[in-house]
Amino acid sequence: MSNKEILEQAMKLKPEDRFLIIEGLIKSLDEPDKKIDAIWLEEAEKRLKAYRDGKRKGIPMEEVFK
């Protein structure tokens, strides 16, 4: 079944059933991606190490939130 056909069938459902489908789809997009989380963790650790080693400077919170 094509995406268009799925959408056409879904539009024939009662509003409360369409809502359940929408809610399920949105929740599925909200799930964490372990690969992306691992990449960000590695990057954060590199930045923290660079900061602690004096290779990077911090930015004062006041300046960040201007």
C-alpha atoms as one frame of an Amber mdcrd trajectory, in Angstrom:
protein
   0.000   0.000   0.000   1.380   3.432  -0.936   1.662   6.382   1.412  -1.141
   8.111  -0.466  -3.406   5.097  -0.038  -2.596   4.881   3.666  -3.465   8.548
   4.086  -6.707   8.142   2.156  -7.727   5.202   4.359  -6.759   7.064   7.527
  -8.889  10.054   6.518 -11.926   7.763   6.462 -11.521   6.956  10.159 -13.435
   8.605  12.981 -11.671  11.665  14.440 -10.778   9.861  17.677  -9.181   7.013
  15.703  -7.243   9.486  13.550  -6.043  11.157  16.742  -4.709   7.831  18.075
  -2.768   7.305  14.845  -1.372  10.831  14.921  -0.386  10.501  18.562   1.367
   7.184  17.881   3.273   8.621  14.920   4.411  11.676  16.874   5.562   9.527
  19.789   7.544   7.343  17.384   9.407  10.424  16.130  10.186  11.479  19.689
  12.120   8.331  20.585  15.805   8.865  21.280  18.271   7.788  18.615  21.129
   5.987  20.355  23.532   6.618  17.469  22.948  10.372  17.565  23.129  10.402
  21.373  26.506   8.625  21.214  27.829  11.134  18.678  26.744  14.069  20.852
  28.216  12.474  23.975  31.564  12.044  22.239  31.483  15.661  21.040  30.556
  16.977  24.495  33.404  15.010  26.074  35.874  16.392  23.503  34.727  19.944
  24.179  34.914  19.503  27.954  38.426  18.058  27.711  39.524  20.923  25.438
  38.085  23.417  27.939  39.785  21.746  30.894  43.086  21.595  28.979  42.860
  25.324  28.285  42.412  24.857  24.529  38.912  26.355  24.555  37.475  29.262
  26.465  34.065  29.417  28.053  31.446  32.073  27.371  29.830  33.734  30.401
  26.176  32.779  30.861  25.137  36.446  30.755  26.652  36.796  27.303  25.040
  33.576  26.010  21.540  34.655  27.108  21.698  38.266  25.836
